[in-house]
Amino acid sequence: MSPNRSLTKKETKRLDPTSEKVMTSKSSGARKPRIALAIATAFGLGYLPKAPGTFGSLAGVLLAWILLKLWPHTSLWETPPSVVGLPIPFTVPALVATVSIALVGLWAADRASHYLGAKDPQIVVVDEVSGQLMALLFTFGSTERYVEGMTNFRDGFWWHGDPNWKYLVAGFILFRVFDIWKPFPARRAEFLPGGLGIMADDWVAGAYAALGLWLLRALRF
């Protein structure tokens, strides 16, 4: 390995567990970006010793489930009867959540990467959170096969029933497969500079996973 080439997550994982401390010591002169590191590691999930990326993806599944739970809908463009007093279709908060986490994650990943002195540190998992959220939020709706047993806020804060768990599981599996496989252009996206190179390949994986879920819907699984 060339001494000038930055470590990838997989390469960092194969090294001694203290390698993160070594990288940090190289940047000891810089002020520790605590907020950026907290976000980049999904508030500590990135420090888990095994499969931190998988746990980052699970955090994305949880965020998607919360939004689906709080914003009842049967299609992306349906306007719920009463949500925070405003007639806002589900696609609006879905876009806001996805774009916000993507932008904040981009900033945090860039700061963390520079501080740790690595191209794609293993502890940075906000990219998995962002990509997983993208895979799930825009693939529900249109029939009860995908969002089951719903009522609306007129019947209480929570609807009766949850987003179809099979599609949450399928979205999680699809995203992890594409995140590991890295089909075009995900592999090339890793070479983008700074935080963009960390985040972009997971956005590509999220887009592929979303297409996979839409295909499952079209085939009526």
KOLMI-337927 format. One record per residue (C-alpha): residue in three letters; x, y, z. Coordinates in steps of 0.05 Angstrom, whole numbers, plus 32768, in hexadecimal, padded with zeros to 4 digits. Example, Ala and Ser with C-alpha at 12.3 -4.5 7.8 and 13.67 -1.06 7.14 Angstrom:
2
ALA80F67FA6809C
SER81117FEB808F
# end
This chain:
221
MET800080008000
SER801C80437FED
PRO802F806D802A
ASN800A80A8800D
ARG7FC880858002
SER7F9180918036
LEU7F728055805A
THR7F2D803C8048
LYS7EFC8021807C
LYS7F0D7FD8806B
GLU7F587FE5806F
THR7F51800A80B1
LYS7F287FD080CD
ARG7F5F7F9E80BC
LEU7F927FC880E2
ASP7F9D7FC9812C
PRO7F607FE58152
THR7F8D801D816C
SER7F9680388125
GLU7F5E806B8130
LYS7F858085816C
VAL7FC480898142
MET7F9F80B1810C
THR7F8280DE8141
SER7FC780EB815E
LYS7FDE8103811A
SER7FAA8139811E
SER7FB681488168
GLY7FC681908157
ALA7F80819B813E
ARG7F4481A7816A
LYS7F1981698171
PRO7ED88174814A
ARG7EAB8153817F
ILE7E688164815E
ALA7E80814E8119
LEU7E9B810D8136
ALA7E5B8100815C
ILE7E328107811C
ALA7E6480E380F0
THR7E6480A7811F
ALA7E1880A88126
PHE7E2080BB816F
GLY7E5080838180
LEU7E39804A8153
GLY7E7880528129
TYR7EA3803F8166
LEU7E837FFA816B
PRO7EBA7FC58161
LYS7E937F9B812F
ALA7E6A7FAF80F2
PRO7E627FF98102
GLY7E48800580BB
THR7E107FD380C6
PHE7DFB7FF78106
GLY7DFE803980E0
SER7DCD801C80AE
LEU7DA0800480E6
ALA7D9F804B8100
GLY7D87806180BB
VAL7D50802D80BE
LEU7D3B80478103
LEU7D38808F80EA
ALA7D0E807A80AE
TRP7CDF805280DB
ILE7CD6808E8109
LEU7CC480BD80CF
LEU7C95808A80B0
LYS7C75808280F5
LEU7C6D80CC8103
TRP7C5580E080BD
PRO7C1B80B280AA
HIS7C1080A9805F
THR7BFB8077802B
SER7C2180997FF2
LEU7C5B80C87FEB
TRP7C2F81017FD5
GLU7BF480F78003
THR7BE481328031
PRO7BD481188077
PRO7B978136809A
SER7BC0815780D1
VAL7C0B815780DB
VAL7C2681908105
GLY7BE981B780EE
LEU7C0181BB80A5
PRO7BEB81938068
ILE7C3081798054
PRO7C388139802B
PHE7C6981048043
THR7C9B8112800C
VAL7CAC8156802A
PRO7CC5813E806F
ALA7CE58102804C
LEU7D0D81318020
VAL7D1E81608059
ALA7D3781268084
THR7D5F8106804C
VAL7D8081468034
SER7D8E8160807A
ILE7DB081218091
ALA7DD7811D8050
LEU7DF181648056
VAL7E01816080A0
GLY7E21811C8095
LEU7E4B8139805C
TRP7E658170808A
ALA7E72814180C4
ALA7E94810B809A
ASP7EC2813F807B
ARG7ED6815B80BF
ALA7EE0811680DC
SER7F0980FF80A0
HIS7F38813B80A5
TYR7F40813580F0
LEU7F4E80EA80EF
GLY7F7C80F080B3
ALA7F5980B9808B
LYS7F3380B9804A
ASP7EF9808F8064
PRO7F01807E80AE
GLN7EDE804080C7
ILE7EBC80668100
VAL7E97809480D0
VAL7E53807380C5
VAL7E2680AF80B7
ASP7E2D809D806D
GLU7E09805B807B
VAL7DD3808080A2
SER7DC880B08068
GLY7DC8807C8032
GLN7D99804E8057
LEU7D6880868064
MET7D698097801A
ALA7D5A804E8009
LEU7D1C804A8035
LEU7CF6808B8038
PHE7CDF808F7FEF
THR7CCA80477FE5
PHE7C8B8043800F
GLY7C4480557FFD
SER7C0C80497FCC
THR7BEF80097FE9
GLU7BE67FE8802D
ARG7C197FB48018
TYR7C4F7FE78029
VAL7C31800F8061
GLU7C007FE58088
GLY7BC87FF280B9
MET7BCD803D80B9
THR7B9B806F80D5
ASN7BAF80B780DF
PHE7BB880EC8115
ARG7B6C80F0811F
ASP7B7280AC8140
GLY7BAC80BC816C
PHE7BF680CF8167
TRP7C0C80898150
TRP7BEB80648118
HIS7BD4801D8122
GLY7C0A7FF28103
ASP7C507FFE80EA
PRO7C72800980A7
ASN7C777FC48087
TRP7CB37FA680AC
LYS7CC37F788071
TYR7CD37FB48046
LEU7CFD7FD4807C
VAL7D257F938080
ALA7D297F8D8034
GLY7D417FD5802F
PHE7D767FC98064
ILE7D8F7F8A8041
LEU7D8F7FA97FFC
PHE7DB57FE68015
ARG7DEA7FBC8038
VAL7DF37F917FF9
PHE7DFC7FCE7FCC
ASP7E287FF27FFF
ILE7E587FB68001
TRP7E537FA77FB6
LYS7E597FF07FA1
PRO7E3E7FEC7F5A
PHE7E4D80247F29
PRO7E57805E7F39
ALA7E5E80507F84
ARG7EA680377F7F
ARG7EBB80757F59
ALA7E9680A27F89
GLU7EC5808B7FC0
PHE7EFD80B37F9E
LEU7ED880F57FA4
PRO7EFB81257FD4
GLY7EED812C801E
GLY7EAA811C803C
LEU7E8A81167FF8
GLY7EB480D87FEA
ILE7E9C80B9802B
MET7E5280C98021
ALA7E4780C37FD5
ASP7E5280787FCD
ASP7E1D806B8003
TRP7DED809A7FE0
VAL7DF780707FA1
ALA7DEA80307FC9
GLY7DAC80507FE7
ALA7D9280617FA1
TYR7D9D801A7F8A
ALA7D7A7FFE7FC8
ALA7D3F802C7FBC
LEU7D3A80137F74
GLY7D3C7FCC7F8F
LEU7D027FDA7FBE
TRP7CDA7FFA7F86
LEU7CE77FBB7F5C
LEU7CCD7F907F96
ARG7C8E7FBA7F97
ALA7C857FB47F4C
LEU7C8B7F687F52
ARG7C587F6A7F8B
PHE7C837F497FC0
# end
